[in-house]
Amino acid sequence: MSVELTATQVLAGFGGFVVLVLAWRAGGRRSRRAADAARGGARLLSLAGRVVVTAGAIVGVQWLVITHGRNTTLVWVVLGLPALFAAYTLTRALTVATHDRRDGRR
């Protein structure tokens, strides 16, 4: 049994193979991008959950001290300490670091 192919048939077969390989690789890249996006979304959701739980704990302690505490100093500490941490975090996040271009150090 002998198979005889023309040059056009060989080129068409090779072209089909190349298209198949490219489609397979593109699908891999697309799935990798989707997985990375899903991981990023999960990280954001995890961070949001931790922020909500921490804020709930802070508000709960503040509520207890304000409603049941008679010590004014304790109330100011309970209200002021979280405000200091929040101010420090926001200041660090919003501060722009400058570069000294002469020696490459900050």
A tleap script that builds the chain and sets N, CA, C and O, in Angstrom:
source leaprc.protein.ff14SB
mol = sequence {
  NMET SER VAL GLU LEU THR ALA THR GLN VAL
  LEU ALA GLY PHE GLY GLY PHE VAL VAL LEU
  VAL LEU ALA TRP ARG ALA GLY GLY ARG ARG
  SER ARG ARG ALA ALA ASP ALA ALA ARG GLY
  GLY ALA ARG LEU LEU SER LEU ALA GLY ARG
  VAL VAL VAL THR ALA GLY ALA ILE VAL GLY
  VAL GLN TRP LEU VAL ILE THR HIE GLY ARG
  ASN THR THR LEU VAL TRP VAL VAL LEU GLY
  LEU PRO ALA LEU PHE ALA ALA TYR THR LEU
  THR ARG ALA LEU THR VAL ALA THR HIE ASP
  ARG ARG ASP GLY ARG CARG
}
set mol.1.N position { 0.832 -1.156 0.000 }
set mol.1.CA position { 0.000 0.000 0.000 }
set mol.1.C position { 0.887 1.233 0.000 }
set mol.1.O position { 1.779 1.384 0.835 }
set mol.2.N position { 0.628 2.078 -0.925 }
set mol.2.CA position { 1.448 3.265 -1.119 }
set mol.2.C position { 0.558 4.501 -1.073 }
set mol.2.O position { -0.536 4.519 -1.636 }
set mol.3.N position { 1.052 5.539 -0.388 }
set mol.3.CA position { 0.308 6.794 -0.283 }
set mol.3.C position { 1.077 7.837 -1.076 }
set mol.3.O position { 2.268 8.054 -0.855 }
set mol.4.N position { 0.402 8.457 -1.971 }
set mol.4.CA position { 1.040 9.515 -2.755 }
set mol.4.C position { 0.360 10.839 -2.450 }
set mol.4.O position { -0.848 10.988 -2.640 }
set mol.5.N position { 1.151 11.806 -1.971 }
set mol.5.CA position { 0.630 13.125 -1.618 }
set mol.5.C position { 1.281 14.170 -2.518 }
set mol.5.O position { 2.459 14.072 -2.861 }
set mol.6.N position { 0.512 15.140 -2.879 }
set mol.6.CA position { 1.059 16.249 -3.658 }
set mol.6.C position { 1.675 17.264 -2.705 }
set mol.6.O position { 1.445 17.206 -1.497 }
set mol.7.N position { 2.443 18.179 -3.238 }
set mol.7.CA position { 3.078 19.211 -2.425 }
set mol.7.C position { 2.023 20.084 -1.737 }
set mol.7.O position { 2.224 20.513 -0.601 }
set mol.8.N position { 0.932 20.344 -2.396 }
set mol.8.CA position { -0.148 21.144 -1.814 }
set mol.8.C position { -0.768 20.442 -0.620 }
set mol.8.O position { -1.075 21.085 0.383 }
set mol.9.N position { -0.956 19.142 -0.712 }
set mol.9.CA position { -1.537 18.383 0.395 }
set mol.9.C position { -0.583 18.356 1.594 }
set mol.9.O position { -1.022 18.457 2.740 }
set mol.10.N position { 0.714 18.221 1.330 }
set mol.10.CA position { 1.705 18.216 2.418 }
set mol.10.C position { 1.723 19.577 3.100 }
set mol.10.O position { 1.724 19.648 4.329 }
set mol.11.N position { 1.737 20.660 2.326 }
set mol.11.CA position { 1.730 22.003 2.905 }
set mol.11.C position { 0.436 22.272 3.673 }
set mol.11.O position { 0.467 22.900 4.731 }
set mol.12.N position { -0.687 21.810 3.160 }
set mol.12.CA position { -1.957 21.989 3.863 }
set mol.12.C position { -1.949 21.224 5.186 }
set mol.12.O position { -2.436 21.736 6.195 }
set mol.13.N position { -1.415 20.029 5.197 }
set mol.13.CA position { -1.316 19.243 6.427 }
set mol.13.C position { -0.388 19.893 7.437 }
set mol.13.O position { -0.697 19.946 8.628 }
set mol.14.N position { 0.764 20.394 6.958 }
set mol.14.CA position { 1.706 21.076 7.838 }
set mol.14.C position { 1.085 22.359 8.401 }
set mol.14.O position { 1.242 22.659 9.585 }
set mol.15.N position { 0.383 23.113 7.552 }
set mol.15.CA position { -0.290 24.334 8.017 }
set mol.15.C position { -1.350 24.034 9.063 }
set mol.15.O position { -1.479 24.768 10.043 }
set mol.16.N position { -2.105 22.974 8.868 }
set mol.16.CA position { -3.105 22.572 9.861 }
set mol.16.C position { -2.464 22.192 11.185 }
set mol.16.O position { -2.988 22.511 12.252 }
set mol.17.N position { -1.318 21.503 11.110 }
set mol.17.CA position { -0.593 21.117 12.322 }
set mol.17.C position { -0.108 22.363 13.073 }
set mol.17.O position { -0.227 22.440 14.296 }
set mol.18.N position { 0.439 23.338 12.335 }
set mol.18.CA position { 0.922 24.577 12.957 }
set mol.18.C position { -0.234 25.324 13.624 }
set mol.18.O position { -0.088 25.815 14.744 }
set mol.19.N position { -1.366 25.411 12.952 }
set mol.19.CA position { -2.535 26.088 13.538 }
set mol.19.C position { -2.986 25.370 14.806 }
set mol.19.O position { -3.344 26.016 15.790 }
set mol.20.N position { -2.970 24.047 14.788 }
set mol.20.CA position { -3.360 23.266 15.959 }
set mol.20.C position { -2.424 23.525 17.130 }
set mol.20.O position { -2.880 23.706 18.259 }
set mol.21.N position { -1.119 23.543 16.873 }
set mol.21.CA position { -0.144 23.799 17.940 }
set mol.21.C position { -0.316 25.209 18.499 }
set mol.21.O position { -0.282 25.392 19.716 }
set mol.22.N position { -0.499 26.206 17.639 }
set mol.22.CA position { -0.682 27.583 18.103 }
set mol.22.C position { -1.953 27.732 18.937 }
set mol.22.O position { -1.955 28.439 19.945 }
set mol.23.N position { -3.011 27.083 18.530 }
set mol.23.CA position { -4.269 27.139 19.293 }
set mol.23.C position { -4.099 26.480 20.663 }
set mol.23.O position { -4.630 26.955 21.667 }
set mol.24.N position { -3.355 25.385 20.682 }
set mol.24.CA position { -3.124 24.689 21.955 }
set mol.24.C position { -2.319 25.566 22.903 }
set mol.24.O position { -2.638 25.649 24.089 }
set mol.25.N position { -1.270 26.228 22.392 }
set mol.25.CA position { -0.444 27.097 23.233 }
set mol.25.C position { -1.225 28.320 23.698 }
set mol.25.O position { -1.070 28.747 24.842 }
set mol.26.N position { -2.055 28.887 22.838 }
set mol.26.CA position { -2.853 30.057 23.215 }
set mol.26.C position { -3.848 29.687 24.321 }
set mol.26.O position { -4.093 30.477 25.233 }
set mol.27.N position { -4.409 28.500 24.234 }
set mol.27.CA position { -5.320 28.042 25.287 }
set mol.27.C position { -4.603 27.903 26.621 }
set mol.27.O position { -5.167 28.215 27.669 }
set mol.28.N position { -3.371 27.438 26.584 }
set mol.28.CA position { -2.582 27.327 27.813 }
set mol.28.C position { -2.304 28.687 28.425 }
set mol.28.O position { -2.409 28.867 29.638 }
set mol.29.N position { -1.946 29.644 27.576 }
set mol.29.CA position { -1.693 30.998 28.071 }
set mol.29.C position { -2.963 31.615 28.643 }
set mol.29.O position { -2.937 32.266 29.688 }
set mol.30.N position { -4.074 31.401 27.943 }
set mol.30.CA position { -5.348 31.960 28.404 }
set mol.30.C position { -5.740 31.367 29.756 }
set mol.30.O position { -6.206 32.086 30.640 }
set mol.31.N position { -5.554 30.069 29.915 }
set mol.31.CA position { -5.919 29.442 31.186 }
set mol.31.C position { -4.983 29.892 32.302 }
set mol.31.O position { -5.411 30.042 33.446 }
set mol.32.N position { -3.706 30.107 31.980 }
set mol.32.CA position { -2.758 30.594 32.980 }
set mol.32.C position { -3.145 32.000 33.424 }
set mol.32.O position { -3.101 32.312 34.614 }
set mol.33.N position { -3.528 32.862 32.457 }
set mol.33.CA position { -3.966 34.216 32.798 }
set mol.33.C position { -5.222 34.186 33.663 }
set mol.33.O position { -5.341 34.959 34.613 }
set mol.34.N position { -6.144 33.309 33.342 }
set mol.34.CA position { -7.382 33.209 34.128 }
set mol.34.C position { -7.080 32.734 35.544 }
set mol.34.O position { -7.683 33.214 36.504 }
set mol.35.N position { -6.149 31.791 35.678 }
set mol.35.CA position { -5.782 31.302 37.007 }
set mol.35.C position { -5.105 32.401 37.825 }
set mol.35.O position { -5.367 32.535 39.020 }
set mol.36.N position { -4.235 33.189 37.184 }
set mol.36.CA position { -3.589 34.294 37.889 }
set mol.36.C position { -4.604 35.332 38.332 }
set mol.36.O position { -4.508 35.858 39.440 }
set mol.37.N position { -5.567 35.631 37.486 }
set mol.37.CA position { -6.612 36.596 37.841 }
set mol.37.C position { -7.459 36.072 39.000 }
set mol.37.O position { -7.842 36.836 39.886 }
set mol.38.N position { -7.745 34.786 38.993 }
set mol.38.CA position { -8.547 34.200 40.080 }
set mol.38.C position { -7.781 34.255 41.394 }
set mol.38.O position { -8.357 34.536 42.446 }
set mol.39.N position { -6.475 33.984 41.329 }
set mol.39.CA position { -5.664 34.066 42.545 }
set mol.39.C position { -5.634 35.484 43.082 }
set mol.39.O position { -5.725 35.694 44.291 }
set mol.40.N position { -5.504 36.468 42.183 }
set mol.40.CA position { -5.498 37.866 42.616 }
set mol.40.C position { -6.809 38.257 43.260 }
set mol.40.O position { -6.822 38.962 44.269 }
set mol.41.N position { -7.918 37.805 42.684 }
set mol.41.CA position { -9.226 38.087 43.263 }
set mol.41.C position { -9.404 37.430 44.617 }
set mol.41.O position { -10.004 38.011 45.521 }
set mol.42.N position { -8.885 36.223 44.762 }
set mol.42.CA position { -8.986 35.526 46.046 }
set mol.42.C position { -8.150 36.238 47.097 }
set mol.42.O position { -8.555 36.337 48.255 }
set mol.43.N position { -6.965 36.742 46.692 }
set mol.43.CA position { -6.137 37.493 47.626 }
set mol.43.C position { -6.852 38.745 48.091 }
set mol.43.O position { -6.830 39.081 49.275 }
set mol.44.N position { -7.493 39.441 47.142 }
set mol.44.CA position { -8.213 40.660 47.485 }
set mol.44.C position { -9.379 40.347 48.422 }
set mol.44.O position { -9.618 41.083 49.380 }
set mol.45.N position { -10.101 39.269 48.154 }
set mol.45.CA position { -11.221 38.878 49.008 }
set mol.45.C position { -10.721 38.476 50.392 }
set mol.45.O position { -11.355 38.800 51.395 }
set mol.46.N position { -9.596 37.775 50.455 }
set mol.46.CA position { -9.027 37.376 51.736 }
set mol.46.C position { -8.604 38.604 52.534 }
set mol.46.O position { -8.845 38.677 53.739 }
set mol.47.N position { -7.975 39.567 51.864 }
set mol.47.CA position { -7.559 40.796 52.536 }
set mol.47.C position { -8.775 41.563 53.031 }
set mol.47.O position { -8.775 42.069 54.154 }
set mol.48.N position { -9.801 41.653 52.212 }
set mol.48.CA position { -11.015 42.364 52.617 }
set mol.48.C position { -11.656 41.685 53.827 }
set mol.48.O position { -12.137 42.363 54.735 }
set mol.49.N position { -11.664 40.366 53.844 }
set mol.49.CA position { -12.215 39.649 54.990 }
set mol.49.C position { -11.444 39.925 56.266 }
set mol.49.O position { -12.035 40.132 57.325 }
set mol.50.N position { -10.117 39.927 56.161 }
set mol.50.CA position { -9.310 40.209 57.349 }
set mol.50.C position { -9.511 41.634 57.835 }
set mol.50.O position { -9.539 41.883 59.040 }
set mol.51.N position { -9.653 42.576 56.901 }
set mol.51.CA position { -9.885 43.971 57.285 }
set mol.51.C position { -11.221 44.103 58.004 }
set mol.51.O position { -11.312 44.803 59.013 }
set mol.52.N position { -12.245 43.448 57.504 }
set mol.52.CA position { -13.572 43.534 58.130 }
set mol.52.C position { -13.564 42.910 59.521 }
set mol.52.O position { -14.150 43.465 60.450 }
set mol.53.N position { -12.912 41.770 59.675 }
set mol.53.CA position { -12.854 41.115 60.991 }
set mol.53.C position { -12.083 41.980 61.978 }
set mol.53.O position { -12.514 42.147 63.119 }
set mol.54.N position { -10.953 42.531 61.557 }
set mol.54.CA position { -10.162 43.386 62.448 }
set mol.54.C position { -10.936 44.647 62.826 }
set mol.54.O position { -10.935 45.055 63.988 }
set mol.55.N position { -11.593 45.260 61.852 }
set mol.55.CA position { -12.393 46.452 62.154 }
set mol.55.C position { -13.524 46.110 63.111 }
set mol.55.O position { -13.835 46.891 64.011 }
set mol.56.N position { -14.142 44.952 62.926 }
set mol.56.CA position { -15.194 44.528 63.845 }
set mol.56.C position { -14.687 44.343 65.263 }
set mol.56.O position { -15.363 44.711 66.224 }
set mol.57.N position { -13.500 43.774 65.395 }
set mol.57.CA position { -12.918 43.596 66.732 }
set mol.57.C position { -12.619 44.943 67.379 }
set mol.57.O position { -12.883 45.131 68.567 }
set mol.58.N position { -12.073 45.875 66.617 }
set mol.58.CA position { -11.760 47.200 67.161 }
set mol.58.C position { -13.037 47.917 67.584 }
set mol.58.O position { -13.100 48.494 68.669 }
set mol.59.N position { -14.044 47.880 66.733 }
set mol.59.CA position { -15.320 48.547 67.053 }
set mol.59.C position { -15.972 47.891 68.267 }
set mol.59.O position { -16.546 48.581 69.109 }
set mol.60.N position { -15.888 46.569 68.364 }
set mol.60.CA position { -16.466 45.877 69.517 }
set mol.60.C position { -15.823 46.291 70.829 }
set mol.60.O position { -16.514 46.541 71.816 }
set mol.61.N position { -14.495 46.363 70.837 }
set mol.61.CA position { -13.786 46.784 72.057 }
set mol.61.C position { -14.122 48.235 72.371 }
set mol.61.O position { -14.348 48.580 73.531 }
set mol.62.N position { -14.156 49.086 71.354 }
set mol.62.CA position { -14.500 50.491 71.596 }
set mol.62.C position { -15.918 50.619 72.161 }
set mol.62.O position { -16.154 51.390 73.091 }
set mol.63.N position { -16.843 49.868 71.602 }
set mol.63.CA position { -18.227 49.926 72.076 }
set mol.63.C position { -18.316 49.489 73.544 }
set mol.63.O position { -19.002 50.124 74.345 }
set mol.64.N position { -17.615 48.396 73.890 }
set mol.64.CA position { -17.634 47.927 75.285 }
set mol.64.C position { -17.083 48.974 76.239 }
set mol.64.O position { -17.672 49.244 77.286 }
set mol.65.N position { -15.945 49.566 75.872 }
set mol.65.CA position { -15.325 50.540 76.770 }
set mol.65.C position { -16.186 51.795 76.893 }
set mol.65.O position { -16.321 52.342 77.987 }
set mol.66.N position { -16.764 52.254 75.796 }
set mol.66.CA position { -17.566 53.483 75.850 }
set mol.66.C position { -18.857 53.260 76.638 }
set mol.66.O position { -19.262 54.120 77.421 }
set mol.67.N position { -19.513 52.093 76.430 }
set mol.67.CA position { -20.795 51.871 77.114 }
set mol.67.C position { -20.632 51.453 78.565 }
set mol.67.O position { -21.472 51.801 79.395 }
set mol.68.N position { -19.576 50.715 78.897 }
set mol.68.CA position { -19.442 50.194 80.258 }
set mol.68.C position { -18.302 50.829 81.040 }
set mol.68.O position { -18.221 50.642 82.254 }
set mol.69.N position { -17.442 51.556 80.398 }
set mol.69.CA position { -16.310 52.163 81.098 }
set mol.69.C position { -16.629 53.557 81.576 }
set mol.69.O position { -17.272 54.337 80.873 }
set mol.70.N position { -16.180 53.866 82.771 }
set mol.70.CA position { -16.405 55.195 83.325 }
set mol.70.C position { -15.110 56.005 83.348 }
set mol.70.O position { -15.117 57.175 83.730 }
set mol.71.N position { -14.012 55.394 82.946 }
set mol.71.CA position { -12.714 56.061 82.974 }
set mol.71.C position { -12.510 56.823 81.659 }
set mol.71.O position { -12.485 56.216 80.588 }
set mol.72.N position { -12.365 58.142 81.737 }
set mol.72.CA position { -12.207 58.968 80.538 }
set mol.72.C position { -10.895 58.674 79.828 }
set mol.72.O position { -10.847 58.682 78.598 }
set mol.73.N position { -9.836 58.416 80.576 }
set mol.73.CA position { -8.531 58.123 79.970 }
set mol.73.C position { -8.607 56.844 79.150 }
set mol.73.O position { -8.053 56.778 78.052 }
set mol.74.N position { -9.274 55.846 79.662 }
set mol.74.CA position { -9.412 54.584 78.937 }
set mol.74.C position { -10.186 54.780 77.637 }
set mol.74.O position { -9.845 54.185 76.615 }
set mol.75.N position { -11.217 55.606 77.673 }
set mol.75.CA position { -11.987 55.884 76.463 }
set mol.75.C position { -11.097 56.555 75.415 }
set mol.75.O position { -11.138 56.188 74.241 }
set mol.76.N position { -10.299 57.533 75.834 }
set mol.76.CA position { -9.418 58.214 74.886 }
set mol.76.C position { -8.365 57.265 74.307 }
set mol.76.O position { -8.029 57.364 73.127 }
set mol.77.N position { -7.852 56.361 75.116 }
set mol.77.CA position { -6.861 55.389 74.627 }
set mol.77.C position { -7.508 54.443 73.622 }
set mol.77.O position { -6.937 54.163 72.568 }
set mol.78.N position { -8.692 53.955 73.949 }
set mol.78.CA position { -9.372 53.007 73.067 }
set mol.78.C position { -9.767 53.657 71.743 }
set mol.78.O position { -9.768 52.990 70.709 }
set mol.79.N position { -10.097 54.932 71.758 }
set mol.79.CA position { -10.426 55.634 70.516 }
set mol.79.C position { -9.172 56.113 69.771 }
set mol.79.O position { -9.153 56.119 68.540 }
set mol.80.N position { -8.144 56.507 70.494 }
set mol.80.CA position { -6.965 57.102 69.875 }
set mol.80.C position { -5.970 56.120 69.309 }
set mol.80.O position { -5.353 56.400 68.281 }
set mol.81.N position { -5.792 54.974 69.947 }
set mol.81.CA position { -4.785 54.007 69.492 }
set mol.81.C position { -5.077 53.469 68.092 }
set mol.81.O position { -4.167 53.460 67.262 }
set mol.82.N position { -6.290 53.022 67.785 }
set mol.82.CA position { -6.562 52.601 66.408 }
set mol.82.C position { -6.423 53.740 65.403 }
set mol.82.O position { -6.015 53.522 64.262 }
set mol.83.N position { -6.764 54.959 65.831 }
set mol.83.CA position { -6.606 56.110 64.943 }
set mol.83.C position { -5.132 56.349 64.629 }
set mol.83.O position { -4.797 56.701 63.498 }
set mol.84.N position { -4.245 56.163 65.608 }
set mol.84.CA position { -2.807 56.313 65.362 }
set mol.84.C position { -2.305 55.267 64.381 }
set mol.84.O position { -1.542 55.591 63.470 }
set mol.85.N position { -2.719 54.023 64.553 }
set mol.85.CA position { -2.296 52.960 63.624 }
set mol.85.C position { -2.804 53.230 62.204 }
set mol.85.O position { -2.077 53.033 61.231 }
set mol.86.N position { -4.045 53.678 62.097 }
set mol.86.CA position { -4.603 53.978 60.775 }
set mol.86.C position { -3.878 55.156 60.132 }
set mol.86.O position { -3.595 55.129 58.935 }
set mol.87.N position { -3.575 56.187 60.917 }
set mol.87.CA position { -2.859 57.340 60.377 }
set mol.87.C position { -1.459 56.953 59.921 }
set mol.87.O position { -1.005 57.404 58.870 }
set mol.88.N position { -0.774 56.126 60.699 }
set mol.88.CA position { 0.564 55.680 60.321 }
set mol.88.C position { 0.524 54.879 59.015 }
set mol.88.O position { 1.345 55.093 58.123 }
set mol.89.N position { -0.432 53.961 58.912 }
set mol.89.CA position { -0.552 53.129 57.712 }
set mol.89.C position { -0.873 53.971 56.484 }
set mol.89.O position { -0.266 53.786 55.429 }
set mol.90.N position { -1.821 54.894 56.614 }
set mol.90.CA position { -2.166 55.756 55.488 }
set mol.90.C position { -1.014 56.666 55.087 }
set mol.90.O position { -0.779 56.890 53.900 }
set mol.91.N position { -0.299 57.189 56.071 }
set mol.91.CA position { 0.835 58.052 55.762 }
set mol.91.C position { 1.915 57.285 55.018 }
set mol.91.O position { 2.479 57.799 54.052 }
set mol.92.N position { 2.213 56.066 55.446 }
set mol.92.CA position { 3.214 55.238 54.757 }
set mol.92.C position { 2.757 54.890 53.344 }
set mol.92.O position { 3.566 54.883 52.417 }
set mol.93.N position { 1.480 54.606 53.174 }
set mol.93.CA position { 0.969 54.212 51.863 }
set mol.93.C position { 0.945 55.386 50.883 }
set mol.93.O position { 1.133 55.194 49.682 }
set mol.94.N position { 0.717 56.584 51.382 }
set mol.94.CA position { 0.569 57.735 50.502 }
set mol.94.C position { 1.833 58.573 50.358 }
set mol.94.O position { 1.849 59.535 49.589 }
set mol.95.N position { 2.891 58.225 51.083 }
set mol.95.CA position { 4.144 58.966 50.984 }
set mol.95.C position { 4.932 58.483 49.781 }
set mol.95.O position { 5.073 57.281 49.559 }
set mol.96.N position { 5.443 59.429 49.009 }
set mol.96.CA position { 6.236 59.100 47.828 }
set mol.96.C position { 7.705 59.128 48.223 }
set mol.96.O position { 8.195 60.122 48.759 }
set mol.97.N position { 8.408 58.023 47.952 }
set mol.97.CA position { 9.835 57.956 48.247 }
set mol.97.C position { 10.606 58.661 47.142 }
set mol.97.O position { 10.308 58.493 45.960 }
set mol.98.N position { 11.595 59.448 47.535 }
set mol.98.CA position { 12.415 60.146 46.546 }
set mol.98.C position { 13.731 59.407 46.378 }
set mol.98.O position { 14.191 58.720 47.289 }
set mol.99.N position { 14.324 59.552 45.223 }
set mol.99.CA position { 15.595 58.907 44.922 }
set mol.99.C position { 16.686 59.967 44.792 }
set mol.99.O position { 16.484 61.013 44.174 }
set mol.100.N position { 17.833 59.682 45.378 }
set mol.100.CA position { 18.995 60.525 45.166 }
set mol.100.C position { 19.737 59.956 43.972 }
set mol.100.O position { 20.313 58.871 44.059 }
set mol.101.N position { 19.730 60.658 42.881 }
set mol.101.CA position { 20.243 60.103 41.616 }
set mol.101.C position { 21.773 60.093 41.559 }
set mol.101.O position { 22.334 59.466 40.661 }
set mol.102.N position { 22.450 60.749 42.463 }
set mol.102.CA position { 23.909 60.782 42.394 }
set mol.102.C position { 24.541 59.444 42.728 }
set mol.102.O position { 25.424 58.981 42.005 }
set mol.103.N position { 24.103 58.812 43.815 }
set mol.103.CA position { 24.727 57.542 44.192 }
set mol.103.C position { 23.766 56.354 44.100 }
set mol.103.O position { 24.167 55.229 44.398 }
set mol.104.N position { 22.524 56.568 43.700 }
set mol.104.CA position { 21.589 55.481 43.495 }
set mol.104.C position { 20.889 55.002 44.741 }
set mol.104.O position { 20.056 54.099 44.666 }
set mol.105.N position { 21.206 55.591 45.908 }
set mol.105.CA position { 20.544 55.203 47.152 }
set mol.105.C position { 19.363 56.107 47.423 }
set mol.105.O position { 19.271 57.219 46.903 }
set mol.106.N position { 18.465 55.606 48.246 }
set mol.106.CA position { 17.284 56.423 48.628 }
set mol.106.C position { 17.620 57.327 49.759 }
set mol.106.O position { 16.766 58.085 50.218 }
savepdb mol mol.pdb
quit
